[in-house]
Amino acid sequence: MQSLNRQPWPEAIQDDLQEVEQLLEKVTSVEYLPMAYLLQHTLLGKGKRLRPALVLLAAKFHSYRPEVLVPTAAAIELLHTATLVHDDLIDNAGSRRGSPTLNTMTSVRATVLVGDYLFAQSAILAVSSENIPAMKSFSRALVTICDGELREVLTAGQLNNAREEYYRRIDSKTAALFSAATEVGGILSDAPEHICRALAEYGHGLGMAFQIVDDVLDFVGDERQMGKPVGNDLRQGTLTLPAIYLMELYPDDSSVADLFAVDTDREEKVRQVVEMVTNSPAVERSYAEAREFVGRAQAALQVLPDNEYRQALMETAEYVVGRRQ
């Protein structure tokens, strides 16, 4: 498998990923042109399609059936995109991956409805498999994601049980969808139950690591590559692992608590905490924790045949902890 910064996936799933892309394009083909424009801006030409690729790779170990896998992979991507639309609105984010967010281009009501539309289209594609266990996995992921998003909103600025709340939040917000992607790939390929469990465990570890690295990059990432300013989570009142480590490393320092306690001089306080995190062991400790989750994910794959698809999943895990955007 080549570097994920270039053509990332094994040749064997490239054609099916292209079909996923065509299904996403079809979702944007609506009669009402302003809506079509908003959908196209939101859906097309963005991201590496990591989650759909995981669905397809996870199915390669047993009965690979593109006719059910491709729509499900597209459904997973639509679900992911819908959550981003609502996330950006809640966070009042101005850009994502260097492009304006939907909430900066249209009204709050329209943004919410576009997100809802994507959820609905996701559900339509998910049920097309007519596989009840797969649909249950998909539905559980949606419920869990909503739980995680709500927890993030309701616990903003709270420092009590910070680490426990953090793990619970990223488990719901990110890892649940990764886990569903790999589990559904196993289910739709008629893999044995223990293989589906292993794939779900892999996806969960991968998702936890992915979110931790995302949270580290919010402090140390390149703003031009990320398409958003550093310290964005702090501005939104979201406490992430690097800041939690900072509080644990320096319990007598009140910089993080002060940031969440008052709104005055917020930008200066954000800048101060970002600088403290980047100059402390908090970043490396967070990366080390991400590597632990990746190790668990890779260990879960040992029950699978040792072939190019297992290798692709192993390398995907390495990519997650090595990415810089």
Summary of the structure (lengths in Angstrom):
residues: 325
radius of gyration: 19.6
end to end distance: 19.6
largest distance: 59.5
contacts: 1104
relative contact order: 0.12
helix: 74%
strand: 1%
